[in-house]
Amino acid sequence: MSQTLSIIIPAYNEEATIVSLLEKVVGVDLIDNMTKEIIIVNDASSDNTAEEVRKTMASFDNVNIRLIELDRNQGKGAALHKGIALATGNYVIIQDADLEYDPNEYNILLKPILDGYADVVYGSRFIGGKPHRILFFWHSIGNKILTRISNAFTNLNMTDMETCYKLWKRDIIQSVDLKEKRFGFEPEVTAKVSRLKNVRIYEVGISYYGRSYADGKKIGWRDGFRAIYAILKYNLWAR
């Protein structure tokens, strides 16, 4: 029996990219004849994101695509909580609704798990020889600082804790009680998964086609401070 990869796509005001992204996701051929379960969680977008998703779903009626609508904007973390809870596949991966990450690299993340080495795989933008768009110096420095602070508490040697591409065995991620509703999701899930007994965490190099603020990038300096708070909270105060 073939296995299934659940692809969770949180979306907020992504009408410009969501169709292209879904076409890429649908077009990916997964290794070992794995099937896909695509779950889009629309975080109460004020644009035509939901309408674009519905039109795309109609054109791919033979693909397992589900659209979940939140009744009010709650944040990326909340959208991820919903999608993760609804996932039924053997494995779960996060896919942002923009075009910064390449769905054709799912197989790179799946391989360490399917080969029996890993239970969790992070896709790092800072290792390997994949293409990376040159953008913001201080963003890259901030990401590396947050990763180092997180590593100091989790005792992991990650290079990219803030990456979108995180892949888990479904039973592992669904066993974690997640709280952060916005951009604190990354340090929270990393802290909590790192404490699970006998969980094997791997990193693989991925490409990164980052977008500028003019392209619609949403994360800002306040989110960095929230990430530091989340690192401290879930590694010290809320263990």
Backbone as numpy.savetxt, mean C-alpha at the origin, in Angstrom:
# Nx Ny Nz CAx CAy CAz Cx Cy Cz
-5.40 -25.85 -6.92 -6.26 -24.66 -6.92 -5.37 -23.41 -6.92
-5.68 -22.45 -7.80 -4.87 -21.23 -7.87 -5.13 -20.35 -6.66
-4.11 -19.59 -6.30 -4.24 -18.66 -5.19 -4.66 -17.28 -5.71
-5.04 -16.40 -4.76 -5.56 -15.08 -5.14 -4.81 -13.98 -4.41
-4.50 -12.91 -5.14 -3.92 -11.70 -4.57 -5.01 -10.64 -4.46
-5.26 -10.17 -3.24 -6.20 -9.07 -3.02 -5.44 -7.75 -3.13
-5.89 -6.88 -4.01 -5.23 -5.60 -4.27 -6.14 -4.50 -3.73
-5.69 -3.83 -2.67 -6.50 -2.81 -2.01 -6.09 -1.45 -2.53
-7.05 -0.71 -3.10 -6.76 0.59 -3.71 -7.58 1.67 -3.00
-6.99 2.43 -2.07 -7.70 3.56 -1.48 -7.69 4.72 -2.48
-8.81 5.39 -2.64 -8.89 6.44 -3.65 -9.62 7.66 -3.11
-8.99 8.81 -3.25 -9.63 10.07 -2.89 -9.28 11.11 -3.96
-10.30 11.51 -4.73 -10.13 12.50 -5.80 -9.01 12.11 -6.77
-9.15 10.91 -7.33 -8.15 10.40 -8.26 -8.74 10.15 -9.65
-9.72 10.97 -10.07 -10.35 10.73 -11.36 -9.37 10.82 -12.52
-8.29 11.58 -12.37 -7.33 11.76 -13.46 -6.49 10.52 -13.73
-6.33 9.67 -12.72 -5.42 8.53 -12.87 -6.06 7.17 -12.64
-7.23 7.12 -12.04 -7.78 5.85 -11.58 -8.04 4.88 -12.73
-8.48 5.36 -13.89 -8.75 4.47 -15.01 -7.46 3.85 -15.53
-6.43 4.67 -15.74 -5.15 4.16 -16.21 -4.57 3.16 -15.22
-4.72 3.47 -13.93 -4.20 2.57 -12.89 -4.94 1.23 -12.93
-6.25 1.25 -13.02 -7.01 0.00 -13.05 -6.69 -0.81 -14.29
-6.50 -0.16 -15.42 -6.12 -0.88 -16.63 -4.79 -1.59 -16.45
-3.85 -0.92 -15.77 -2.55 -1.55 -15.50 -2.71 -2.75 -14.56
-3.51 -2.57 -13.51 -3.70 -3.66 -12.54 -4.36 -4.86 -13.21
-5.41 -4.62 -13.97 -6.10 -5.71 -14.66 -5.16 -6.42 -15.62
-4.27 -5.67 -16.26 -3.39 -6.24 -17.28 -2.23 -7.05 -16.75
-1.99 -7.02 -15.45 -0.85 -7.74 -14.88 -1.09 -9.25 -14.91
-0.11 -9.99 -15.40 -0.15 -11.44 -15.33 0.65 -11.89 -14.11
-0.03 -12.47 -13.14 0.62 -12.87 -11.90 1.25 -14.25 -12.04
2.34 -14.46 -11.30 3.02 -15.75 -11.36 2.17 -16.84 -10.72
2.48 -18.08 -11.10 1.78 -19.27 -10.59 0.29 -19.26 -10.90
-0.08 -18.57 -12.01 -1.50 -18.50 -12.42 -2.39 -17.94 -11.32
-1.84 -17.05 -10.52 -2.61 -16.45 -9.43 -3.69 -15.53 -9.99
-4.86 -15.53 -9.34 -5.94 -14.64 -9.74 -5.90 -13.36 -8.90
-6.69 -12.37 -9.33 -6.71 -11.07 -8.65 -8.10 -10.77 -8.11
-8.11 -10.18 -6.92 -9.30 -9.58 -6.34 -8.97 -8.11 -6.14
-9.65 -7.23 -6.86 -9.34 -5.80 -6.83 -10.43 -5.09 -6.02
-10.02 -4.45 -4.93 -10.98 -3.75 -4.06 -10.61 -2.27 -4.04
-11.46 -1.43 -4.64 -11.26 0.01 -4.61 -12.12 0.59 -3.50
-11.52 1.34 -2.59 -12.27 1.97 -1.51 -12.27 3.47 -1.78
-13.42 3.97 -2.21 -13.57 5.40 -2.50 -13.85 6.15 -1.21
-12.88 7.00 -0.82 -12.96 7.71 0.46 -13.75 9.00 0.32
-15.02 8.86 -0.13 -15.94 10.00 -0.29 -15.33 11.08 -1.16
-14.83 10.70 -2.33 -14.25 11.67 -3.26 -15.28 12.70 -3.67
-14.79 13.93 -3.87 -15.68 15.01 -4.31 -15.64 15.19 -5.82
-14.81 14.41 -6.52 -14.75 14.48 -7.97 -15.45 13.25 -8.56
-15.09 12.86 -9.77 -15.77 11.76 -10.45 -15.03 10.42 -10.33
-14.28 10.25 -9.25 -13.54 9.01 -9.08 -14.47 7.79 -9.14
-15.55 7.80 -8.39 -16.45 6.65 -8.34 -17.06 6.36 -9.71
-17.45 7.42 -10.43 -18.04 7.23 -11.76 -17.05 6.61 -12.72
-15.80 7.06 -12.65 -14.76 6.50 -13.52 -14.51 5.03 -13.19
-14.55 4.70 -11.92 -14.37 3.30 -11.52 -15.51 2.44 -12.05
-16.73 2.92 -11.92 -17.88 2.14 -12.38 -17.81 1.89 -13.89
-17.42 2.90 -14.65 -17.30 2.72 -16.10 -16.23 1.69 -16.43
-15.14 1.74 -15.70 -14.06 0.79 -15.93 -14.48 -0.62 -15.55
-15.21 -0.75 -14.45 -15.71 -2.07 -14.03 -16.61 -2.67 -15.10
-17.42 -1.84 -15.74 -18.32 -2.33 -16.77 -17.55 -2.87 -17.97
-16.40 -2.28 -18.25 -15.60 -2.73 -19.40 -14.76 -3.96 -19.08
-14.64 -4.28 -17.79 -13.91 -5.48 -17.36 -14.84 -6.35 -16.52
-15.98 -6.71 -17.09 -16.99 -7.42 -16.31 -16.59 -8.87 -15.99
-15.50 -9.33 -16.58 -15.02 -10.68 -16.28 -13.93 -10.68 -15.22
-13.64 -9.50 -14.65 -12.59 -9.38 -13.63 -13.25 -9.11 -12.29
-12.66 -9.69 -11.23 -13.20 -9.52 -9.88 -12.81 -8.16 -9.32
-13.66 -7.15 -9.58 -13.42 -5.78 -9.11 -14.59 -5.36 -8.24
-14.29 -4.82 -7.08 -15.34 -4.34 -6.16 -15.08 -2.88 -5.83
-16.13 -2.09 -5.83 -16.06 -0.69 -5.42 -16.77 -0.53 -4.09
-16.04 -0.06 -3.08 -16.60 0.20 -1.76 -16.66 1.70 -1.56
-17.82 2.21 -1.17 -18.01 3.66 -1.00 -18.11 4.00 0.49
-17.20 4.85 0.98 -17.32 5.37 2.34 -18.23 6.59 2.31
-19.08 6.72 3.33 -20.09 7.79 3.30 -19.52 9.17 3.64
-18.30 9.19 4.20 -17.64 10.46 4.48 -16.13 10.26 4.40
-15.42 11.34 4.11 -13.97 11.25 4.00 -13.35 10.97 5.36
-12.60 9.86 5.44 -12.02 9.45 6.71 -10.50 9.36 6.68
-9.90 9.34 5.50 -8.45 9.24 5.39 -8.00 7.92 4.80
-6.76 7.93 4.30 -6.22 6.74 3.63 -6.21 5.52 4.54
-5.81 5.72 5.79 -5.74 4.58 6.72 -7.10 3.93 6.90
-8.15 4.74 7.05 -9.49 4.20 7.23 -9.94 3.42 5.99
-9.61 3.94 4.82 -9.95 3.24 3.59 -9.22 1.89 3.52
-7.96 1.88 3.95 -7.21 0.63 3.96 -7.78 -0.37 4.96
-8.19 0.12 6.15 -8.81 -0.78 7.13 -10.01 -1.51 6.50
-10.83 -0.74 5.79 -12.03 -1.32 5.18 -11.67 -2.35 4.13
-10.73 -1.99 3.25 -10.34 -2.91 2.19 -9.70 -4.17 2.72
-8.84 -4.03 3.71 -8.17 -5.20 4.30 -9.19 -6.13 4.94
-10.15 -5.56 5.65 -11.17 -6.38 6.31 -12.00 -7.18 5.31
-12.20 -6.63 4.11 -13.03 -7.29 3.11 -12.26 -8.25 2.21
-10.94 -8.22 2.29 -10.12 -9.05 1.41 -10.34 -10.53 1.68
-10.39 -11.32 0.61 -10.58 -12.77 0.74 -9.44 -13.56 0.10
-8.46 -12.87 -0.51 -7.37 -13.55 -1.18 -6.37 -14.16 -0.20
-5.46 -14.95 -0.73 -4.40 -15.54 0.09 -3.39 -14.50 0.55
-3.21 -13.45 -0.28 -2.24 -12.40 0.00 -2.91 -11.05 -0.25
-2.39 -10.03 0.44 -2.96 -8.68 0.33 -1.84 -7.69 0.03
-2.06 -6.82 -0.95 -1.10 -5.77 -1.27 -1.84 -4.44 -1.38
-1.15 -3.35 -1.03 -1.70 -2.01 -1.17 -1.24 -1.42 -2.49
-2.17 -0.76 -3.18 -1.86 -0.05 -4.43 -2.46 1.34 -4.37
-1.63 2.38 -4.35 -2.17 3.73 -4.40 -2.87 3.96 -5.73
-3.84 4.87 -5.74 -4.65 5.11 -6.93 -3.96 5.99 -7.96
-2.84 6.61 -7.58 -2.08 7.39 -8.55 -1.19 6.44 -9.35
-0.26 6.97 -10.12 0.59 6.15 -10.97 2.04 6.16 -10.51
2.25 6.32 -9.19 3.62 6.38 -8.67 4.28 5.01 -8.58
3.49 3.96 -8.47 4.01 2.60 -8.32 3.50 1.74 -9.47
4.32 0.80 -9.92 4.04 0.01 -11.11 3.46 -1.36 -10.76
2.19 -1.61 -11.08 1.57 -2.90 -10.77 2.29 -4.09 -11.40
3.05 -3.86 -12.46 3.79 -4.95 -13.08 4.85 -5.53 -12.15
5.10 -4.88 -11.02 6.11 -5.35 -10.08 5.50 -6.17 -8.92
4.21 -6.47 -8.98 3.61 -7.33 -7.96 4.38 -8.64 -7.84
4.79 -9.19 -8.97 5.46 -10.50 -8.94 6.79 -10.45 -8.21
7.45 -9.27 -8.24 8.71 -9.11 -7.51 8.46 -9.27 -6.01
7.35 -8.71 -5.53 7.02 -8.81 -4.12 6.49 -10.19 -3.75
5.77 -10.82 -4.67 5.19 -12.13 -4.39 6.24 -13.23 -4.29
7.32 -13.10 -5.05 8.26 -14.21 -5.17 8.85 -14.68 -3.83
9.32 -13.78 -2.93 9.87 -14.29 -1.66 8.85 -15.06 -0.82
7.56 -14.68 -0.94 6.52 -15.41 -0.21 6.26 -16.76 -0.86
6.09 -16.76 -2.18 5.78 -18.01 -2.88 6.95 -18.99 -2.83
8.17 -18.47 -2.70 9.34 -19.34 -2.58 9.52 -19.88 -1.16
8.67 -19.43 -0.23 8.69 -19.96 1.12 9.62 -19.25 2.08
10.13 -18.06 1.69 11.07 -17.34 2.56 10.40 -16.30 3.44
9.34 -15.68 2.97 8.79 -14.50 3.63 7.31 -14.68 3.96
6.86 -13.89 4.94 5.44 -13.76 5.27 4.94 -12.36 4.93
5.86 -11.40 4.93 5.57 -9.99 4.65 6.69 -9.47 3.75
6.33 -8.70 2.72 7.34 -8.12 1.82 7.04 -6.65 1.60
8.07 -5.81 1.83 7.98 -4.37 1.55 8.74 -4.07 0.26
8.18 -3.22 -0.57 8.86 -2.78 -1.77 9.60 -1.48 -1.49
10.92 -1.51 -1.57 11.73 -0.33 -1.23 12.07 0.50 -2.47
11.87 1.80 -2.34 12.24 2.74 -3.40 13.71 3.11 -3.34
14.41 2.65 -2.32 15.78 3.10 -2.09 16.82 2.01 -2.29
16.43 0.83 -2.77 17.40 -0.20 -3.08 17.11 -0.75 -4.47
18.12 -1.36 -5.10 17.93 -1.96 -6.40 18.17 -0.98 -7.53
18.08 -1.49 -8.75 18.41 -0.69 -9.92 17.21 -0.26 -10.74
16.03 -0.21 -10.14 14.83 0.18 -10.86 14.80 1.70 -11.08
14.03 2.19 -12.08 13.97 3.63 -12.34 13.24 4.39 -11.23
13.73 5.59 -10.94 13.13 6.45 -9.92 13.08 7.88 -10.45
11.92 8.49 -10.40 11.81 9.89 -10.80 12.53 10.77 -9.78
13.29 11.74 -10.26 13.99 12.67 -9.38 13.04 13.79 -9.00
12.75 13.90 -7.69 11.81 14.92 -7.24 12.35 15.67 -6.02
11.80 15.42 -4.86 12.02 16.28 -3.70 13.11 15.74 -2.78
14.18 16.49 -2.61 15.28 16.11 -1.73 14.79 15.91 -0.31
14.04 16.89 0.21 13.65 16.82 1.61 12.63 15.72 1.88
11.83 15.36 0.86 10.93 14.22 1.03 11.72 12.94 1.21
12.76 12.75 0.39 13.56 11.53 0.51 14.30 11.49 1.84
14.81 12.64 2.27 15.48 12.70 3.57 14.48 12.40 4.69
13.28 13.00 4.59 12.25 12.75 5.60 11.87 11.29 5.68
11.69 10.65 4.51 11.35 9.23 4.51 12.43 8.39 5.18
13.68 8.71 4.88 14.78 7.94 5.46 14.89 8.17 6.97
14.64 9.41 7.41 14.66 9.68 8.85 13.56 8.91 9.57
12.34 8.95 9.00 11.22 8.21 9.61 11.52 6.72 9.66
12.12 6.19 8.60 12.46 4.77 8.59 13.49 4.45 9.65
14.48 5.32 9.82 15.52 5.07 10.83 14.92 5.11 12.25
14.04 6.08 12.50 13.42 6.15 13.83 12.58 4.90 14.07
11.81 4.50 13.07 11.01 3.28 13.19 11.91 2.08 13.45
13.00 1.97 12.70 13.91 0.84 12.86 14.49 0.77 14.28
14.76 1.95 14.85 15.35 1.98 16.19 14.44 1.32 17.22
13.11 1.41 16.99 12.16 0.82 17.93 11.79 -0.61 17.57
11.68 -0.90 16.27 11.27 -2.24 15.85 12.44 -3.21 15.75
13.67 -2.66 15.73 14.89 -3.47 15.57 14.92 -4.16 14.20
14.30 -3.54 13.20 14.38 -4.01 11.82 15.41 -3.15 11.08
15.92 -3.65 9.96 16.86 -2.86 9.16 16.25 -2.48 7.82
15.03 -1.98 7.85 14.34 -1.55 6.64 15.01 -0.33 6.02
14.77 -0.16 4.71 15.22 1.06 4.04 14.06 1.97 3.66
12.81 1.47 3.70 11.68 2.28 3.22 10.38 1.88 3.92
10.26 2.29 5.19 9.06 1.98 5.96 7.82 2.64 5.38
7.97 3.81 4.74 6.83 4.58 4.24 6.35 4.15 2.86
6.92 3.11 2.30 6.52 2.68 0.97 5.04 2.30 0.91
4.43 2.55 -0.25 3.06 2.08 -0.48 3.02 0.56 -0.59
3.97 -0.01 -1.32 3.91 -1.44 -1.62 4.30 -2.28 -0.40
3.28 -2.77 0.26 3.42 -3.70 1.36 2.54 -4.91 1.03
3.12 -6.10 1.14 2.41 -7.33 0.81 2.46 -8.26 2.01
1.30 -8.77 2.39 1.21 -9.67 3.54 0.46 -10.93 3.17
0.73 -12.00 3.88 -0.23 -13.10 3.90 -1.49 -12.57 4.57
-2.64 -12.91 4.02 -3.89 -12.29 4.49 -4.15 -12.53 5.97
-3.88 -13.75 6.45 -4.18 -14.02 7.85 -3.34 -13.14 8.78
-2.15 -12.77 8.33 -1.28 -11.92 9.15 -1.85 -10.52 9.26
-2.16 -9.89 8.14 -2.61 -8.50 8.20 -4.00 -8.39 8.82
-4.85 -9.39 8.61 -6.18 -9.32 9.21 -6.16 -9.62 10.71
-5.05 -10.11 11.21 -4.93 -10.35 12.65 -4.48 -9.11 13.41
-4.08 -8.06 12.68 -3.56 -6.85 13.31 -4.70 -5.85 13.54
-4.79 -5.35 14.75 -5.82 -4.37 15.12 -5.30 -2.97 14.77
-5.76 -2.44 13.65 -5.25 -1.16 13.13 -6.14 -0.01 13.55
-5.53 1.12 13.92 -6.26 2.27 14.45 -6.11 3.53 13.59
-4.92 3.76 13.03 -4.63 5.03 12.37 -5.46 5.21 11.11
-6.18 6.32 11.03 -7.10 6.54 9.92 -6.48 7.33 8.77
-5.32 7.94 9.01 -4.72 8.74 7.93 -3.31 8.23 7.63
-2.33 9.12 7.57 -1.01 8.69 7.11 -0.16 8.08 8.23
-0.73 7.88 9.40 -0.04 7.14 10.44 -0.10 5.63 10.25
-0.81 5.22 9.20 -0.96 3.78 8.93 0.38 3.09 8.77
1.31 3.68 8.04 2.57 3.01 7.70 3.39 2.66 8.95
3.68 3.63 9.84 4.44 3.26 11.04 3.66 2.36 11.99
2.33 2.51 12.04 1.56 1.65 12.93 1.62 0.20 12.48
1.35 -0.05 11.21 1.33 -1.44 10.75 2.72 -2.06 10.83
3.75 -1.25 10.60 5.11 -1.76 10.69 5.44 -2.14 12.13
5.08 -1.29 13.07 5.34 -1.57 14.48 4.62 -2.83 14.93
3.35 -2.96 14.57 2.56 -4.08 15.05 2.94 -5.41 14.39
3.24 -5.37 13.10 3.65 -6.59 12.43 5.01 -7.05 12.92
5.89 -6.08 13.22 7.24 -6.45 13.68 7.21 -7.23 14.99
6.13 -7.09 15.76 6.05 -7.78 17.06 5.36 -9.14 16.98
4.86 -9.48 15.80 4.22 -10.79 15.66 5.27 -11.89 15.70
4.97 -12.95 16.39 5.94 -14.02 16.59 6.22 -14.77 15.29
7.51 -14.94 15.01 8.00 -15.74 13.88 7.60 -15.21 12.51
7.27 -13.93 12.41 6.95 -13.35 11.11 8.24 -12.96 10.40
8.38 -13.41 9.15 9.57 -13.14 8.35 9.28 -11.99 7.39
10.03 -10.89 7.55 9.82 -9.68 6.76 10.98 -9.51 5.79
10.64 -9.29 4.52 11.64 -9.08 3.48 11.41 -7.73 2.79
12.46 -7.24 2.12 12.37 -6.06 1.26 12.86 -6.43 -0.13
12.25 -5.83 -1.15 12.72 -5.97 -2.52 12.75 -4.58 -3.15
13.65 -4.37 -4.09 13.73 -3.08 -4.77 12.61 -2.91 -5.79
12.02 -1.73 -5.82 10.96 -1.41 -6.78 11.26 -0.08 -7.45
10.58 0.20 -8.54 10.69 1.50 -9.21 9.72 2.49 -8.57
9.91 3.77 -8.89 9.06 4.81 -8.29 8.90 5.96 -9.27
7.66 6.19 -9.70 7.34 7.25 -10.65 6.60 8.37 -9.91
7.31 9.00 -8.97 6.69 9.97 -8.07 6.04 11.13 -8.80
5.01 11.67 -8.19 4.35 12.84 -8.78 4.60 14.07 -7.91
4.53 15.22 -8.54 4.73 16.49 -7.85 3.40 16.96 -7.27
3.45 18.06 -6.52 2.21 18.63 -5.99 1.31 19.11 -7.12
1.91 19.58 -8.20 1.12 20.00 -9.37 0.40 18.81 -9.99
0.99 17.61 -9.85 0.36 16.39 -10.38 -0.72 15.86 -9.45
-0.77 16.38 -8.21 -1.80 15.93 -7.29 -1.30 15.25 -6.03
0.01 15.33 -5.76 0.53 14.72 -4.54 -0.10 15.38 -3.33
-0.47 14.56 -2.31 -1.24 15.08 -1.19 -0.46 15.15 0.12
0.54 14.32 0.30 1.22 14.25 1.59 2.05 15.51 1.83
2.08 15.98 3.08 2.81 17.20 3.42 3.57 17.05 4.72
4.16 18.16 5.19 5.03 18.11 6.37 4.26 17.71 7.63
2.98 18.07 7.71 2.19 17.68 8.88 2.09 16.16 9.00
2.04 15.49 7.85 1.96 14.03 7.87 3.25 13.42 8.41
4.38 14.11 8.18 5.64 13.65 8.75 5.63 13.67 10.26
5.09 14.75 10.83 5.00 14.84 12.28 4.03 13.79 12.83
2.95 13.54 12.10 2.02 12.50 12.54 2.69 11.13 12.51
3.55 10.91 11.51 4.25 9.63 11.43 5.18 9.44 12.63
5.88 10.51 13.03 6.75 10.42 14.21 5.93 10.10 15.45
4.79 10.78 15.60 3.90 10.49 16.72 3.45 9.03 16.70
3.10 8.54 15.51 2.62 7.15 15.40 3.74 6.16 15.73
4.97 6.47 15.32 6.10 5.60 15.65 6.24 5.48 17.16
6.20 6.61 17.84 6.34 6.61 19.29 5.14 5.94 19.96
3.96 6.26 19.48 2.75 5.72 20.10 2.70 4.19 20.02
2.91 3.64 18.82 2.71 2.20 18.65 3.93 1.35 19.00
5.06 2.01 19.26 6.22 1.27 19.73 6.45 1.42 21.23
5.87 2.48 21.83 6.11 2.75 23.26 4.83 2.76 24.08
3.89 3.65 23.70 2.76 3.94 24.58 1.58 2.97 24.38
1.46 2.39 23.19 0.28 1.54 22.90 0.71 0.16 22.44
1.73 -0.38 23.09 2.21 -1.71 22.72 1.18 -2.78 23.08
